[in-house]
Structure formats: structure tokens, C-alpha cells
Amino acid sequence: MSPVFQAEMYAIRACICNINSQEESSVATCSDSQAVLKTLRGAKTTSNLVKETILALKALSVSHSVRLLWVPGHHGVEGNEIADVLGKQAACLNFVGPEPVLGLPNTLIRTYIRQWADKEQTKRWQTVEGCRQASNILVIKIILVLVLVSFQSNHFYFI
């Protein structure tokens, strides 16, 4: 999940969780993110944020008629334009609280680590003499495993 996807998902969850009406009513939540809306309609999820959002939608749907609507971004839809302005303003603020705010998805971390490992392996391949294949691959694989374990366990020894 990209940070933008996470922010869009979090915004829908926050919106749904802040509806305080006890009476039965109709609730329409609009988003310009087709990816988020498709994910919420999907049958399978591995993200806790998506699961929490789906559970919040289900809980709200017990007493309300809930609709998720797509609106085109940057086409003058008033609420969407206001949300975009507020999002841009919030992105410029310093965050106060525990970091990371929404975190980085594991897939993004793994991608960056693999890219780094490939660059390091290429550098070593070009500079080391003798037994290049075995020594380089072994060193890079060990480093990659250690870094992945540190990210997965939230112990960032190598960063």
C-alpha cells in the first residue's frame, strides 16, 4: 500500500468512526480514490487498516444505510476540493506524536531493501577480485536477511 492509499483509507475510516447519529439515516462517503473503494468492496484483505475500515463500515451499516461513492478528483466537487486543500495543508505541518504516522508498508520497505542490495552487490562485483560470485552473494544475502528481520521486528539496528 502506498502512503497516499493509506491516507485515503484512513480518512474514510475516520469519517465513518466519527458519525455520532443514533437515529437511522443514510450516510454517503465520497472519495476520489477508486483503488480504496475497490479494496473496500473486495473479499480478501491483509491490511489491518483495511480490516478496521471494513469493520467500521459494517458496524455503521447496522443502523444506517451506508454508501461509498466515487467522485472525480479535481473536477470541482466541493467537498473533495476542500479535502484536497486540507490534505495539502496537513502535509506541510510538523507531526506531533508517535512516528510513523501511518507507517510504511512492508512491501515498500522490501522493495527499497532489494534495490539497495542490488546496487551494493553490483558495486562489490565490480571491485572485488577472486571468488566474486560466492563471497558477494553470501554477504549481500546475509545483510538483506538481517535488515528484513530488523524491519519486521521493529528493531532498526541497521538504519
C-alpha positions in Angstrom: 0.0 0.0 0.0 1.3 3.4 -0.9 1.2 6.2 1.7 -1.4 8.0 -0.4 -3.6 4.9 -0.4 -3.2 4.6 3.4 -4.1 8.2 3.9 -7.3 7.8 1.7 -8.3 4.7 3.6 -7.6 6.3 7.0 -9.7 9.3 6.0 -12.7 7.1 5.2 -12.3 5.2 8.4 -12.0 8.4 10.4 -15.1 9.7 8.7 -17.2 6.6 9.4 -16.0 6.3 13.0 -17.0 10.0 13.7 -20.6 9.6 12.8 -22.5 10.0 16.1 -26.1 9.8 14.9 -28.1 7.2 16.8 -31.1 7.5 14.5 -31.4 5.6 11.3 -30.2 7.7 8.4 -28.4 7.4 5.1 -24.7 8.0 5.1 -22.8 8.7 1.8 -19.0 8.8 2.0 -17.3 10.2 -1.2 -13.8 9.5 -2.3 -11.8 10.2 -5.4 -9.7 7.1 -4.9 -11.0 4.2 -7.0 -8.4 1.9 -5.6 -9.6 2.4 -2.0 -13.2 1.9 -2.9 -12.4 -1.2 -4.9 -10.4 -2.6 -2.0 -13.3 -2.0 0.4 -15.6 -4.0 -1.9 -13.0 -6.8 -2.2 -13.4 -10.2 -0.5 -9.8 -10.5 0.7 -7.5 -8.2 2.7 -4.2 -8.5 4.5 -4.1 -4.9 5.8 -5.1 -4.1 9.3 -6.2 -0.6 8.3 -8.4 -2.0 5.6 -9.9 -4.6 8.0 -10.6 -1.8 10.6 -12.3 0.3 7.9 -14.4 -2.6 6.7 -15.4 -3.4 10.4 -16.3 0.3 11.0 -18.5 0.3 7.8 -20.2 -2.9 8.9 -20.9 -1.6 12.4 -22.3 1.6 11.0 -24.4 -0.2 8.4 -26.4 -1.9 11.3 -28.2 1.3 12.0 -27.6 3.3 8.8 -27.8 3.0 5.1 -24.1 3.3 4.1 -23.0 4.1 0.6 -19.4 4.6 -0.7 -19.3 6.9 -3.7 -16.6 7.7 -6.2 -16.2 11.3 -7.3 -13.8 12.5 -9.9 -10.8 14.3 -8.4 -10.1 17.9 -9.3 -13.4 18.4 -11.0 -15.0 21.0 -8.8 -16.8 18.7 -6.4 -16.9 21.0 -3.4 -16.3 18.5 -0.5 -13.5 16.8 -2.5 -11.8 20.1 -3.3 -12.0 21.1 0.4 -10.5 17.7 1.4 -7.6 18.2 -1.1 -6.8 21.7 0.3 -6.9 20.4 3.9 -4.7 17.4 3.0 -2.1 19.7 1.3 -2.1 22.0 4.4 -1.7 19.0 6.7 1.2 17.6 4.7 3.1 20.9 5.4 2.7 20.7 9.2 5.2 19.0 11.5 3.6 15.9 13.0 3.5 15.8 16.8 3.1 12.3 18.2 4.4 8.8 17.8 6.2 8.1 14.5 5.5 6.8 11.9 2.0 8.2 11.5 0.7 5.6 9.1 3.9 3.6 8.8 5.5 2.3 5.6 4.0 -0.8 4.1 6.3 -3.9 4.3 6.2 -4.3 0.5 7.6 -0.8 0.1 10.4 -1.5 2.6 11.3 -4.8 0.9 11.4 -3.1 -2.5 13.8 -0.4 -1.2 16.0 -3.0 0.5 16.2 -5.2 -2.6 17.1 -2.1 -4.7 19.8 -1.2 -2.2 21.1 -4.8 -2.1 21.2 -5.0 -5.9 23.3 -1.8 -6.0 25.6 -3.0 -3.3 26.1 -6.3 -5.0 26.9 -4.6 -8.3 29.4 -2.3 -6.6 31.1 -5.3 -4.9 31.1 -7.4 -8.1 32.9 -4.6 -10.0 35.5 -4.0 -7.3 36.3 -7.4 -5.6 38.8 -9.8 -7.2 38.7 -13.6 -6.8 35.8 -15.7 -5.7 33.5 -12.9 -6.6 30.4 -14.9 -7.1 30.3 -16.8 -3.8 31.5 -14.0 -1.5 29.4 -11.2 -2.9 26.2 -13.1 -3.0 26.7 -14.5 0.5 27.5 -11.1 2.1 24.6 -9.3 0.4 22.1 -12.1 1.3 23.2 -12.0 4.9 22.8 -8.3 5.1 19.4 -8.4 3.4 18.1 -11.0 5.8 19.4 -9.0 8.8 17.8 -5.8 7.6 14.5 -7.5 6.8 14.4 -9.1 10.3 15.1 -5.7 11.9 12.2 -4.1 10.0 9.8 -6.9 10.7 10.6 -6.9 14.4 10.6 -3.1 14.6 14.2 -3.1 15.8 16.1 -0.9 13.4 19.7 -1.8 14.2 21.0 -1.2 10.7 19.4 2.2 9.8 
